[in-house]
């Protein structure tokens, strides 16, 4: 098989370190050569925005397959006939939204997703933006002493706050069986500083939704440093804000970003279609590549 060659694609950076709009690419019929350029752009810019894309479920799945196998969410109902796809919707009568807080998708899993692809079907005009933060730039901005300390730490992640029995946020979107809810209490351990498996760059890998404490420490002992990291990660210089328009697809690298779906459109409807790509077990930055 001939090796795919990298082609030039039109890119407009959204910030110096995170976010890029890509033009002139039809995702429903993207070539292997173009995909090499897209994959390289994702490694460099972490969040890619594609406007004016007409994507049926089969088209989104075909594009996602270029990145790898699909991830099935353990606590969410999928679109009928498409177990890999999720409907992310907020109806006019609902008060809370899915993703309305800083988080990295599914870090409660031993192998969190590589990335997420979200396609806008219906969005309120000028509202419902999503913010993304650059975990690698945030790590680079820390002092040398702080970086040296953090690379030696691991943290405990768990889904209980968001998907457990007592969780209340947007419950209509989540599976309700007791057995599935009980799975949310499982704890997994990931490095606090993760080495990106493709770029090799280190980045913080903690988030307020799923990171509970440092390994071998209590939540009370962990709270001050985690609070500092959560605040540090969302400093304005690390954040890009993406404005949605219908038929926009956004792809983000779940290994080095967090995101926050703004809930500023009460009484209006927003519907997205989400696809996630399987990832690997995070490797600590203290481990040589």
N, C-alpha and C positions, 0 to 999 in steps of 0.2 A: 504493500500500500504506500502510495506517495505521501511524503510528509507535508502537512499543511504549511503553507507559507503565510507570514503575517502581512496583512494588507493595511493600507492607511484608512482610517475612519475619521470623520469630522467630530472633534471634541471641543467642548467649551467648559473650562473649569469653573466650578461654583465657589470654591474657596481655595486658598493655597494648598491645603492638605487633604480635603475630603469633598467629594461630590463632583460629578461631571455629567453634562448633558451630551448625548451622542445623537448626531443627526445622520440622515441618509442611509439608515439601515432598516430594512424591512424584516422584522423578527420572525414573521410567519414563514419566510423562505431564506433564512440566513445560511450562508455557506460555511464550510469548515474553515476556509481561509479567513473569513471575516470573524469567525468565532475566536480564532487565536488572538486577534486584536482586541476583541471584547474582553476576553479572559485577562489579557495583560492590563487593560484599562481598569478592570475590577481590582486587580492586585495593587495598582498604583493609587486609585482614587476612592476605592472602598464602597462608593455609592454611585450607581449609574442610572441616569434618567433617559428614557426613550419616549418621545412624544408621538402622538398621532399614529398609534399602532392598532390595527384591527385584529384582535386575537380571540378566536373561539377557544374553548377549553383544549381542544386537540392541538391548536397552534401553540398555546402556552406550554403544554406538556412537551411538544416537540422541541421547542427552544430550551426548556429546562433540561432535557435529556442530554444536551451538549455538555452540561456541567457534571452530570453523574446520576446516581439513583435517587429516587424520590423518598422523602421522609413522610411518614404518616404520624399525625399528631395523636398522642395517646388519650387526650381529654376533650377533643373537639369533634363534632359531627362533620363529616365530609359532604361534599356535593353528591347527590345521588348519581351513581354510575361512574363517579370519578373519586375513588378513595384518597387520591393524592392531593386533591384540590379542596380548599376551604372557602366558604362564603364568609367574608368579614363585613358585617352590616350593622348599622345602627338605625333603628326606625325612629320616626319623629316623636313617638311617645316615650322612648327610652332616655334615661338620664345619664347613664354611664356608657363608656365605649370600650371596645377591645383595644388593648395596647396603650391605655391612657396613663402611662407612667414610664419612666426610664427603665429599659430592660434590654437584654440580649436574648434572642429567641431560644427557649428550651435548654438553658444551661443546666437544668435539673437532670438532663440525660447524660449517661456516660460518654456518648459521642454526640455532642450538640450539632445542629445543622451547619453545613458549610455556608449556606446562604439562603436568602428568601427573595421571592419574586412576587410583587404585589401589583395587580392590574386594576386600574380604576374603571369601574362601570358607571357609577353614578356618584357625583360629588357636589356638595353645595358650593356655589360659585364664590371663590376667594376665601373659603373656609376649609377646615379639616386638614390643615397641613401636617406633615410629619417632620420632626427634627431628628437628626442623626449626629452622633458624636464620634470623634476619631480617637479610639483607645490607644493607638500607637503614638500619635502626637502628644497625647496626655502623659504617657509614660516618659517620653523623651524630655518633657518639660520639668520633670521632677528633679530634685537635687540628686547628686551622685550617691550620697549616703542613703537617701530614701530608696532609690532604685536598687542599690545593693541589698538592702534589707528585704524589700518586697520579692525579689527573685527567689528568695529562699523559702517563701511562704506558700502554703496551699490553703484553699478555702472550701467550705462546705456549701453546696447548693441543694435546694429543695423546692418542690412545686407547691407545698402545702398552702402558702398564703394566697396563691392565685387560683389553684385548682383543687384545694382540699375541701373537706366537708363543710368547714365554716366560711369558705370563700363566698363572696356575694356579688362580685363585679360581673355585670352582664351575664347573669346565669343562664339566660335563654340560649346562649351560644355554646354552652358546655354540656358535656355528657353528665348525667345525673346519677348513674348507678353507684351504689355504695362500694362495690368492688373496685370500680375505676377511681373513685374518690380516694379510697384507701391507698392506692398506688402513689398518690401525691406525697405521702409521708416519706418516701424513699430518699435517702441522702446520698449524694455523690461528691467526690472530692476532685477539684481541678486546681491547677497552679494559678496563683494570683497574677503572675506574669506569663503570658503564653507566647511561644514562638510561632509565628505564622508559617504554616507548612510549605507555602510556595515562595513568599518573598523573603522569609527568614527573619523578618523584623519582630522585635518584642513589643508586646502591648498589654495593657491592663486587661484582666479578664474577670472582673467582678461587676455586679449590677444589683441595684436595690430591690428588684423584684424577687430574685432567686438566690442571692448570696446571703447566707445567714450568719456565718461566723468564720473565723480562721480555724483551720484544723488544729485539734488539741488545745483549743481555747474555748471559753464560754462566750455566749452572745454578749454578755455585759462587758467582758474584757475586750471583745472585738469591736464593739460599737464605736468608740472614738475614732479609730483609724479607718474603719470602713466608711464612716460618715465623712471624714476628710476626703477619701478617695472618690466617693460618690459626688461630692461637690466639685472636686477638682476636675473630674471627667467631663462635667457639663459647663465648664467655663466657656464664654462666648467664642474664644479663638479656636476652639476645637469643634464647633457645632456648625452644621449646615441645615438650613430649613428648606424643604422641598414643597413647592406648591403643586397641588394636584389639579389636573384637568382631565376630563373624560378621555379614555383611550391612552392614558399614560401608563407605562410599565416602569417600575423602579426595581432594580436589583441591588441588594446590599450584601456585603461580606459579613456574615454573622460572627466570624472569628476575630474581628478587630473593630467592631462598632457596637453602639447601643442606639436605640431609637425611642421616640415618644410621639404617639399619635394624639394631636391636639383635639380637645373636645369642646370646640367653640361654636357649634352649629345646632344648638338645641332647637327642636321643632322641625328640623330638616333631615333628609335621608342621605346616607352615605353607604355605598356598597362597593366592595373590593373582592377580587378573587386571588387567593394566596396559594403559592406553591413553594415548598421547601425542599432543599437538596441535602441529602445525607452528608454528614461530615465524619471526622475522625476524632479519636481521643486526643484532647489537648496535650501538647508537649510543653514542658516547662522551659522557660528561657535560660534557666541555669544549666540545661542539658545542651551539650554541643550538637549542632545540626549535623 
